[in-house]
Amino acid sequence: MANKFKKVNKQGPGKKQKDDTTLRTVLGLAAVAIVALIVFFVYDSGSSQQQPATQAPAQQSQGLASYQQAVQSAEQAAQANPNDFSSEAALGNAYYDLAAAYRNANDDANTKANFAKAVTAYQKALAKKFDIGAQTDMATAAFYSDQPDVADAGFKKAIAQQPDYWNARVNYGIFLENVKGDKAGAKEQFQYVVANCKDAAQVQTAKSLLQNVQ
């Protein structure tokens, strides 16, 4: 969105990981919702860049190739370090980013398939230790790959573990509105962010989403 979107580094969940997670989960997942105010971003090589709504085939092919290469590298690292949380989480991020690239290319089958692979990788990472960013990304990827029960449980666990992790609440609200049809539940999540969050950008996102709950 594998929060547009983050990378996990060997140092563990530092500020950069949290910032990138914000972009992955909030802006990535918001693209699923019918919310014109939210723009979809794709994360690439440690920096955020807005992708155009459409790209030339050659540009798409080149972009996909780089993401595919990143997945291959991440797979090798995960295989070489089967007990390492960061390697498995990084593989989840790589699959997430590849899925987002396929989504930008309007390739629904590969989008869903790679988000599903991201879910699996994140689950393996989370089995080693809990991380709020990986947990939220896992739930978001489950949303994208049509695994609503996994997504629902994932968001609930993230919020239970860290109630003030605003990305999880915002995305859970979007999920509740658009998948569960639970508008009251969605409003509750958005209102909680508006009332308690000190981050102006997060609050504005929640307010915009709240206004669009019909």
Secondary structure, DSSP 8 states (H G I E B T S, - for coil): ---------TT-S-HHHHHHHHIIIIIHHHTTSS-TT---EEEETTEEEE--SS--HHHHHHHHHHHHHHHHHHHHHHHH-TT-HHHHHHHHHHHHHHHHHHHHTT-HHHHHHHHHHHHHHHHHHHHH---HHHHHHHHHHHHHTT-HHHHHHHHHHHHHH-TT-HHHHHHHHHHIIIII--HHHHHHHHHHHHHH---HHHHHHHHHHHHT--
